[in-house]
Every structure is written in structure tokens, then in C-alpha cells.
């Protein structure tokens, strides 16, 4: 890589010289010393987007609250038949709490308040693990977000 520099947008936010911006920046521009086969690394993404566009109208991942139960209707393209799952109270509370982005420590505090007892970080991790495995929650770092859509 040649001429590695902080992304130009940083100059509009921070009034610093490039060496200082380089210490702050997370995104950079550069010139490659060799030609890069763009299609080679963008083709899988383009295919995934095309697949998503084709399946979007036939797929859904929805939730319905029925009293203390949470029903999940999962008919994403990877599944041949709709999967209906009923979550127990703990998993229901965890998924609903993550309707907005939640740090795992914040989720732990919320669950402790709702349950009226202490939880360890490991117990919270074990609670969200099946929700992540099924693709009902997504995680980035220590933050969690539900991807289910409420029907009511």
C-alpha cells in the first residue's frame, strides 16, 4: 500500500494535520502497489445482495406477543417451511429488551430487574446464545440487537 492517509472526511471534523488524524482515524485511503481484482472480492457480496433481493418478498421473521409468551414466525429463504417457535419468559425478555441496541451489561441489568435476582455475565451469554444461533439476535462486539419484526 502506498500513500496511506486518513479518510478525507476526518479533515471536515477535526482541524488537525495528517499525522494527528492518522492516530485518531479508523478509516483510511491508499493507493495499491498492485492492481486489485475488484470482482474477486466484491462478487460474493453482489451475489448475496441478488439472493436477498430475490427472496425478500417471500421471507419474514416476525414476532407476536401472546400474554407471557413470544411467538416467532421464521420463514427466511434458508428454511423450506415456516418455523414457529414459542420463547419462554427469560428468552422472551432478552429478545424484547434488544428491540433497540443493548450492551450486554445493560441487558444483564434489565434482566436482573425483571427477574428480581442477580445474573452472571455467563448466564446472560448462555441466554442469548440460542437467540444468536437462530439469527433472531445479531451481535457486534458487546452490543446486541433483535432482528425480529413485531406483527402487533
N, CA, C and O of each residue as an XYZ file, in Angstrom:
608
protein
N       0.842     -1.173      0.000
C       0.000      0.000      0.000
C       0.890      1.240      0.000
O       1.893      1.326      0.708
N       0.478      2.177     -0.814
C       1.207      3.441     -0.914
C       0.294      4.587     -0.489
O      -0.928      4.502     -0.609
N       0.896      5.639      0.001
C       0.170      6.862      0.361
C      -1.054      6.597      1.241
O      -2.163      7.016      0.911
N      -0.850      5.913      2.341
C      -1.932      5.642      3.292
C      -2.224      6.933      4.055
O      -1.338      7.517      4.678
N      -3.489      7.366      3.994
C      -3.892      8.622      4.643
C      -5.247      8.437      5.319
O      -6.037      7.587      4.908
N      -5.513      9.223      6.341
C      -6.851      9.180      6.942
C      -7.897      9.554      5.896
O      -7.645     10.387      5.025
N      -9.059      8.940      5.985
C     -10.157      9.241      5.066
C     -10.426     10.743      5.090
O     -10.395     11.349      6.161
N     -10.685     11.348      3.956
C     -10.770     12.809      3.839
C     -11.859     13.440      4.703
O     -11.742     14.611      5.064
N     -12.906     12.703      5.042
C     -13.978     13.262      5.867
C     -13.470     13.695      7.237
O     -14.043     14.597      7.848
N     -12.405     13.069      7.728
C     -11.858     13.458      9.030
C     -11.415     14.921      9.033
O     -11.495     15.583     10.067
N     -10.947     15.437      7.888
C     -10.482     16.817      7.811
C     -11.611     17.816      8.027
O     -11.366     18.952      8.431
N     -12.851     17.398      7.758
C     -14.001     18.284      7.950
C     -14.463     18.310      9.404
O     -15.191     19.213      9.816
N     -14.041     17.327     10.167
C     -14.467     17.226     11.557
C     -13.360     17.681     12.514
O     -13.625     18.356     13.509
N     -12.129     17.304     12.201
C     -11.003     17.600     13.089
C     -10.013     18.539     12.396
O      -9.610     18.269     11.265
N      -9.617     19.623     13.043
C      -8.692     20.587     12.422
C      -7.223     20.229     12.675
O      -6.441     21.077     13.107
N      -6.851     18.979     12.405
C      -5.502     18.528     12.716
C      -4.751     18.141     11.444
O      -5.350     17.904     10.395
N      -3.433     18.084     11.565
C      -2.580     17.632     10.461
C      -2.724     16.123     10.285
O      -3.172     15.423     11.194
N      -2.337     15.626      9.102
C      -2.464     14.199      8.792
C      -1.838     13.273      9.838
O      -2.451     12.260     10.175
N      -0.651     13.572     10.364
C      -0.094     12.650     11.367
C      -0.983     12.510     12.612
O      -1.090     11.420     13.174
N      -1.617     13.604     13.041
C      -2.507     13.549     14.193
C      -3.785     12.792     13.815
O      -4.258     11.942     14.569
N      -4.339     13.113     12.633
C      -5.537     12.409     12.160
C      -5.274     10.913     12.021
O      -6.154     10.100     12.301
N      -4.077     10.550     11.594
C      -3.742      9.131     11.427
C      -3.837      8.387     12.754
O      -4.152      7.197     12.771
N      -3.571      9.069     13.860
C      -3.687      8.442     15.177
C      -5.127      8.343     15.646
O      -5.449      7.498     16.481
N      -6.004      9.204     15.117
C      -7.412      9.199     15.505
C      -8.266      8.311     14.605
O      -9.269      7.746     15.041
N      -7.860      8.198     13.363
C      -8.716      7.617     12.325
C      -8.863      6.106     12.436
O      -7.977      5.397     12.913
N     -10.036      5.640     11.970
C     -10.306      4.214     11.823
C     -10.393      3.837     10.350
O     -10.264      2.665      9.995
N     -10.613      4.829      9.494
C     -10.758      4.581      8.054
C      -9.689      5.345      7.292
O      -9.373      6.491      7.613
N      -9.145      4.697      6.289
C      -8.034      5.276      5.538
C      -8.239      5.076      4.043
O      -8.981      4.194      3.611
N      -7.572      5.907      3.271
C      -7.481      5.709      1.828
C      -6.034      5.346      1.518
O      -5.121      5.645      2.288
N      -5.850      4.704      0.387
C      -4.495      4.332     -0.009
C      -4.468      4.028     -1.503
O      -5.504      3.854     -2.144
N      -3.283      3.973     -2.018
C      -3.068      3.546     -3.400
C      -2.398      2.181     -3.315
O      -1.411      2.003     -2.602
N      -2.936      1.243     -4.035
C      -2.373     -0.097     -4.014
C      -1.176     -0.175     -4.950
O      -1.198      0.384     -6.047
N      -0.146     -0.862     -4.520
C       1.053     -1.036     -5.346
C       0.771     -1.947     -6.529
O       1.463     -1.871     -7.545
N      -0.234     -2.806     -6.415
C      -0.596     -3.729     -7.498
C      -2.075     -3.564     -7.813
O      -2.871     -3.193     -6.950
N      -2.429     -3.844     -9.055
C      -3.838     -3.793     -9.443
C      -4.609     -4.860     -8.664
O      -4.155     -5.998     -8.538
N      -5.761     -4.489     -8.151
C      -6.579     -5.416     -7.369
C      -7.729     -5.946     -8.229
O      -8.412     -5.165     -8.892
N      -7.947     -7.253     -8.226
C      -9.088     -7.820     -8.964
C     -10.388     -7.564     -8.190
O     -10.822     -8.394     -7.391
N     -10.994     -6.409     -8.441
C     -12.156     -5.970     -7.677
C     -13.268     -7.016     -7.695
O     -13.870     -7.291     -6.658
N     -13.544     -7.595     -8.845
C     -14.625     -8.581     -8.938
C     -14.374     -9.766     -8.007
O     -15.323    -10.354     -7.487
N     -13.140    -10.112     -7.796
C     -12.807    -11.248     -6.947
C     -13.281    -11.094     -5.517
O     -13.701    -12.070     -4.895
N     -13.220     -9.884     -4.986
C     -13.653     -9.717     -3.602
C     -15.028     -9.071     -3.472
O     -15.590     -9.046     -2.377
N     -15.583     -8.548     -4.568
C     -16.935     -7.980     -4.484
C     -18.009     -8.933     -4.995
O     -19.190     -8.747     -4.703
N     -17.616     -9.937     -5.745
C     -18.593    -10.869     -6.318
C     -19.428    -11.603     -5.269
O     -20.642    -11.704     -5.441
N     -18.829    -12.124     -4.185
C     -19.673    -12.787     -3.174
C     -20.715    -11.841     -2.566
O     -21.848    -12.248     -2.307
N     -20.334    -10.591     -2.341
C     -21.295     -9.632     -1.795
C     -22.396     -9.347     -2.813
O     -23.572     -9.312     -2.451
N     -22.038     -9.146     -4.070
C     -23.040     -8.885     -5.109
C     -24.006    -10.067     -5.229
O     -25.208     -9.867     -5.403
N     -23.493    -11.287     -5.136
C     -24.355    -12.466     -5.205
C     -25.296    -12.516     -4.005
O     -26.481    -12.815     -4.156
N     -24.774    -12.225     -2.816
C     -25.609    -12.235     -1.608
C     -26.713    -11.180     -1.699
O     -27.840    -11.430     -1.272
N     -26.408    -10.023     -2.243
C     -27.424     -8.972     -2.409
C     -28.480     -9.414     -3.408
O     -29.671     -9.209     -3.174
N     -28.066    -10.018     -4.518
C     -29.029    -10.522     -5.512
C     -29.930    -11.599     -4.901
O     -31.143    -11.592     -5.112
N     -29.335    -12.520     -4.147
C     -30.123    -13.569     -3.480
C     -31.127    -12.953     -2.516
O     -32.284    -13.368     -2.466
N     -30.682    -11.962     -1.751
C     -31.562    -11.296     -0.795
C     -32.719    -10.607     -1.515
O     -33.863    -10.696     -1.069
N     -32.440     -9.931     -2.608
C     -33.494     -9.245     -3.361
C     -34.528    -10.245     -3.884
O     -35.728     -9.972     -3.853
N     -34.064    -11.401     -4.364
C     -34.985    -12.417     -4.887
C     -35.847    -13.033     -3.792
O     -37.004    -13.374     -4.038
N     -35.306    -13.180     -2.603
C     -36.043    -13.879     -1.543
C     -36.800    -12.951     -0.599
O     -37.635    -13.421      0.174
N     -36.537    -11.666     -0.641
C     -37.104    -10.736      0.343
C     -38.629    -10.759      0.370
O     -39.220    -10.686      1.447
N     -39.267    -10.858     -0.766
C     -40.735    -10.816     -0.789
C     -41.365    -12.103     -0.252
O     -42.542    -12.110      0.109
N     -40.594    -13.187     -0.197
C     -41.121    -14.477      0.284
C     -40.680    -14.793      1.709
O     -41.068    -15.824      2.259
N     -39.895    -13.943      2.300
C     -39.307    -14.233      3.604
C     -39.843    -13.292      4.667
O     -40.190    -12.145      4.387
N     -39.905    -13.795      5.890
C     -40.233    -12.947      7.028
C     -39.687    -13.562      8.314
O     -39.461    -14.768      8.412
N     -39.490    -12.705      9.269
C     -39.060    -13.097     10.610
C     -39.822    -12.181     11.556
O     -39.402    -11.057     11.831
N     -40.943    -12.679     12.043
C     -41.863    -11.838     12.810
C     -42.074    -12.390     14.211
O     -41.831    -13.566     14.485
N     -42.534    -11.504     15.091
C     -42.834    -11.886     16.469
C     -44.233    -11.413     16.822
O     -44.692    -10.367     16.364
N     -44.902    -12.216     17.654
C     -46.223    -11.866     18.176
C     -46.203    -12.150     19.668
O     -45.827    -13.243     20.092
N     -46.610    -11.164     20.468
C     -46.715    -11.360     21.913
C     -48.092    -11.905     22.235
O     -49.108    -11.330     21.846
N     -48.115    -13.017     22.948
C     -49.364    -13.636     23.416
C     -49.228    -13.837     24.910
O     -48.722    -14.861     25.370
N     -49.688    -12.843     25.670
C     -49.543    -12.930     27.122
C     -48.082    -12.976     27.511
O     -47.304    -12.103     27.127
N     -47.702    -13.999     28.277
C     -46.307    -14.112     28.710
C     -45.430    -14.811     27.677
O     -44.226    -14.953     27.888
N     -46.009    -15.244     26.579
C     -45.268    -15.958     25.536
C     -44.914    -15.018     24.396
O     -45.599    -14.025     24.149
N     -43.839    -15.351     23.714
C     -43.461    -14.649     22.498
C     -43.341    -15.694     21.397
O     -42.517    -16.605     21.476
N     -44.176    -15.551     20.369
C     -44.151    -16.475     19.242
C     -43.321    -15.863     18.127
O     -43.494    -14.695     17.777
N     -42.420    -16.662     17.574
C     -41.584    -16.219     16.460
C     -41.959    -17.016     15.221
O     -42.015    -18.245     15.253
N     -42.212    -16.308     14.134
C     -42.541    -16.915     12.849
C     -41.362    -16.665     11.922
O     -41.140    -15.545     11.463
N     -40.614    -17.718     11.656
C     -39.363    -17.605     10.902
C     -39.508    -18.327      9.568
O     -39.477    -19.556      9.503
N     -39.661    -17.559      8.532
C     -39.744    -18.121      7.186
C     -38.776    -17.361      6.292
O     -39.166    -16.694      5.333
N     -37.517    -17.483      6.637
C     -36.481    -16.902      5.795
C     -36.156    -17.896      4.706
O     -36.443    -19.086      4.837
N     -35.573    -17.426      3.655
C     -35.367    -18.234      2.459
C     -34.576    -19.517      2.721
O     -34.720    -20.491      1.982
N     -33.756    -19.528      3.749
C     -32.960    -20.723      4.031
C     -33.811    -21.870      4.562
O     -33.375    -23.021      4.567
N     -35.008    -21.560      5.003
C     -35.885    -22.576      5.584
C     -36.958    -22.958      4.574
O     -37.597    -22.090      3.980
N     -37.151    -24.233      4.383
C     -38.141    -24.707      3.422
C     -39.565    -24.471      3.919
O     -40.461    -24.148      3.138
N     -39.765    -24.636      5.234
C     -41.078    -24.440      5.843
C     -40.960    -23.391      6.939
O     -39.890    -23.193      7.515
N     -42.063    -22.731      7.214
C     -42.063    -21.749      8.294
C     -41.827    -22.452      9.624
O     -42.442    -23.476      9.923
N     -40.950    -21.897     10.392
C     -40.656    -22.417     11.728
C     -41.353    -21.507     12.727
O     -41.157    -20.292     12.705
N     -42.156    -22.079     13.591
C     -42.829    -21.317     14.640
C     -42.216    -21.745     15.973
O     -42.183    -22.929     16.307
N     -41.740    -20.770     16.716
C     -41.079    -21.033     17.995
C     -41.766    -20.222     19.084
O     -42.090    -19.052     18.881
N     -41.985    -20.838     20.228
C     -42.530    -20.141     21.397
C     -41.382    -19.989     22.389
O     -40.796    -20.977     22.834
N     -41.068    -18.740     22.728
C     -39.984    -18.483     23.669
C     -40.508    -18.469     25.099
O     -41.595    -17.963     25.377
N     -39.715    -19.032     25.991
C     -40.070    -18.962     27.409
C     -39.827    -17.539     27.912
O     -39.337    -16.682     27.175
N     -40.169    -17.309     29.151
C     -40.138    -15.968     29.726
C     -38.760    -15.309     29.645
O     -38.651    -14.154     29.234
N     -37.717    -16.028     30.031
C     -36.374    -15.441     30.042
C     -35.917    -15.050     28.642
O     -35.432    -13.938     28.435
N     -36.068    -15.957     27.681
C     -35.643    -15.660     26.313
C     -36.517    -14.574     25.690
O     -36.040    -13.752     24.907
N     -37.805    -14.580     26.047
C     -38.724    -13.536     25.580
C     -38.247    -12.174     26.065
O     -38.157    -11.225     25.286
N     -37.942    -12.084     27.359
C     -37.493    -10.814     27.920
C     -36.196    -10.347     27.278
O     -36.032     -9.160     26.997
N     -35.278    -11.272     27.047
C     -33.994    -10.908     26.431
C     -34.197    -10.392     25.016
O     -33.621     -9.372     24.638
N     -35.018    -11.096     24.223
C     -35.228    -10.676     22.837
C     -35.948     -9.336     22.772
O     -35.566     -8.466     21.989
N     -36.979     -9.160     23.579
C     -37.720     -7.891     23.574
C     -36.854     -6.729     24.061
O     -36.978     -5.610     23.563
N     -35.987     -6.989     25.023
C     -35.097     -5.937     25.524
C     -34.136     -5.462     24.439
O     -33.659     -4.328     24.471
N     -33.862     -6.325     23.496
C     -32.917     -5.988     22.429
C     -33.619     -5.437     21.178
O     -33.059     -5.464     20.082
N     -34.841     -4.943     21.353
C     -35.532     -4.276     20.242
C     -34.778     -3.013     19.846
O     -34.927     -2.512     18.732
N     -33.977     -2.511     20.758
C     -33.026     -1.445     20.451
C     -31.652     -1.970     20.848
O     -31.550     -2.922     21.621
N     -30.625     -1.371     20.338
C     -29.269     -1.856     20.610
C     -29.003     -1.825     22.111
O     -29.193     -0.802     22.770
N     -28.561     -2.961     22.637
C     -28.250     -3.085     24.065
C     -26.840     -3.629     24.255
O     -26.452     -4.617     23.632
N     -26.099     -2.984     25.104
C     -24.821     -3.540     25.538
C     -25.149     -4.728     26.448
O     -26.148     -4.700     27.166
N     -24.325     -5.752     26.420
C     -24.621     -6.953     27.208
C     -24.743     -6.644     28.706
O     -25.544     -7.272     29.398
N     -23.965     -5.693     29.209
C     -24.071     -5.330     30.627
C     -25.419     -4.657     30.913
O     -26.007     -4.871     31.973
N     -25.901     -3.853     29.976
C     -27.215     -3.218     30.140
C     -28.317     -4.273     30.092
O     -29.273     -4.218     30.865
N     -28.176     -5.237     29.173
C     -29.148     -6.334     29.108
C     -29.153     -7.107     30.421
O     -30.216     -7.472     30.923
N     -27.986     -7.353     30.973
C     -27.892     -8.067     32.251
C     -28.672     -7.320     33.336
O     -29.437     -7.931     34.082
N     -28.478     -5.995     33.425
C     -29.193     -5.200     34.435
C     -30.711     -5.257     34.221
O     -31.471     -5.394     35.180
N     -31.148     -5.152     32.960
C     -32.585     -5.214     32.670
C     -33.182     -6.560     33.061
O     -34.248     -6.622     33.672
N     -32.490     -7.630     32.705
C     -32.991     -8.973     33.043
C     -33.013     -9.175     34.559
O     -33.943     -9.780     35.091
N     -32.004     -8.677     35.243
C     -31.986     -8.791     36.703
C     -33.176     -8.063     37.323
O     -33.798     -8.569     38.257
N     -33.495     -6.871     36.802
C     -34.651     -6.118     37.314
C     -35.947     -6.891     37.065
O     -36.805     -6.974     37.944
N     -36.084     -7.454     35.862
C     -37.309     -8.168     35.518
C     -37.455     -9.469     36.284
O     -38.565     -9.850     36.656
N     -36.347    -10.152     36.523
C     -36.387    -11.434     37.232
C     -36.363    -11.266     38.749
O     -36.792    -12.154     39.485
N     -35.862    -10.127     39.209
C     -35.761     -9.907     40.643
C     -34.647    -10.706     41.291
O     -34.720    -11.022     42.479
N     -33.617    -11.038     40.523
C     -32.472    -11.764     41.078
C     -31.225    -11.416     40.273
O     -31.318    -10.873     39.172
N     -30.071    -11.727     40.823
C     -28.799    -11.452     40.157
C     -28.523    -12.487     39.077
O     -28.908    -13.650     39.196
N     -27.848    -12.042     38.021
C     -27.387    -12.931     36.949
C     -25.904    -12.677     36.723
O     -25.424    -11.555     36.882
N     -25.194    -13.716     36.357
C     -23.795    -13.528     35.975
C     -23.744    -13.201     34.485
O     -24.696    -13.452     33.746
N     -22.635    -12.646     34.070
C     -22.448    -12.365     32.644
C     -22.515    -13.665     31.839
O     -22.997    -13.677     30.707
N     -22.026    -14.762     32.436
C     -22.070    -16.058     31.766
C     -23.514    -16.538     31.569
O     -23.846    -17.111     30.531
N     -24.369    -16.301     32.571
C     -25.784    -16.684     32.446
C     -26.464    -15.894     31.339
O     -27.280    -16.442     30.599
N     -26.137    -14.616     31.218
C     -26.707    -13.791     30.151
C     -26.207    -14.290     28.792
O     -26.979    -14.385     27.838
N     -24.926    -14.603     28.712
C     -24.363    -15.124     27.463
C     -25.042    -16.428     27.051
O     -25.333    -16.634     25.873
N     -25.295    -17.310     28.027
C     -25.983    -18.573     27.732
C     -27.433    -18.340     27.337
O     -27.997    -19.121     26.571
N     -28.043    -17.278     27.849
C     -29.421    -16.949     27.498
C     -29.510    -16.466     26.051
O     -30.409    -16.869     25.312
N     -28.586    -15.611     25.652
C     -28.668    -15.047     24.287
C     -28.084    -15.975     23.227
O     -28.345    -15.796     22.037
N     -27.298    -16.960     23.643
C     -26.632    -17.846     22.668
C     -27.606    -18.497     21.685
O     -27.353    -18.445     20.482
N     -28.715    -19.113     22.137
C     -29.628    -19.707     21.150
C     -30.324    -18.662     20.279
O     -30.668    -18.943     19.131
N     -30.531    -17.469     20.813
C     -31.140    -16.398     20.020
C     -30.201    -15.943     18.908
O     -30.638    -15.616     17.805
N     -28.911    -15.928     19.212
C     -27.897    -15.608     18.202
C     -27.771    -16.733     17.181
O     -27.696    -16.482     15.978
N     -27.748    -17.969     17.664
C     -27.596    -19.129     16.780
C     -28.725    -19.194     15.757
O     -28.492    -19.500     14.588
N     -29.946    -18.906     16.200
C     -31.098    -18.939     15.288
C     -31.166    -17.712     14.383
O     -31.958    -17.684     13.440
N     -30.347    -16.701     14.659
C     -30.353    -15.497     13.838
C     -31.451    -14.522     14.207
O     -31.813    -13.665     13.401
N     -31.990    -14.638     15.417
C     -33.018    -13.707     15.890
C     -32.399    -12.479     16.529
O     -33.028    -11.424     16.603
N     -31.169    -12.618     16.988
C     -30.364    -11.514     17.503
C     -29.095    -11.440     16.678
O     -28.596    -12.455     16.192
N     -28.579    -10.236     16.523
C     -27.248    -10.055     15.945
C     -26.377     -9.388     17.005
O     -26.865     -8.685     17.889
N     -25.095     -9.628     16.889
C     -24.162     -9.110     17.880
C     -22.976     -8.483     17.184
O     -22.432     -9.033     16.226
N     -22.583     -7.319     17.680
C     -21.341     -6.691     17.245
C     -20.612     -6.262     18.502
O     -21.072     -5.389     19.236
N     -19.484     -6.878     18.737
C     -18.768     -6.621     19.982
C     -19.634     -7.064     21.146
O     -20.087     -8.207     21.192
N     -19.865     -6.157     22.088
C     -20.701     -6.463     23.259
C     -22.129     -5.960     23.098
O     -22.893     -5.942     24.063
N     -22.497     -5.549     21.881
C     -23.835     -4.999     21.651
C     -24.719     -6.002     20.914
O     -24.264     -6.726     20.029
N     -25.997     -6.025     21.302
C     -26.974     -6.971     20.756
C     -28.171     -6.216     20.190
O     -28.534     -5.150     20.688
N     -28.786     -6.781     19.136
C     -29.978     -6.188     18.532
C     -30.858     -7.294     17.981
O     -30.385     -8.198     17.294
N     -32.146     -7.210     18.291
C     -33.115     -8.159     17.734
C     -33.412     -7.768     16.292
O     -33.515     -6.585     15.966
N     -33.550     -8.782     15.429
C     -33.898     -8.517     14.023
C     -35.314     -8.992     13.704
O     -35.726     -8.990     12.545
N     -36.057     -9.400     14.737
C     -37.435     -9.819     14.514
C     -38.330     -8.583     14.394
O     -38.019     -7.525     14.941
N     -39.441     -8.732     13.672
C     -40.360     -7.616     13.432
C     -41.677     -7.884     14.147
O     -42.319     -8.902     13.893
N     -42.094     -6.970     15.051
C     -43.387     -7.167     15.726
C     -44.545     -7.086     14.734
O     -44.583     -6.191     13.889
N     -45.495     -8.031     14.839
C     -46.677     -8.004     13.965
C     -47.804     -7.170     14.556
O     -48.629     -6.639     13.813
N     -47.855     -7.044     15.884
C     -48.895     -6.219     16.520
C     -48.271     -5.163     17.367
O     -48.979     -4.368     17.984
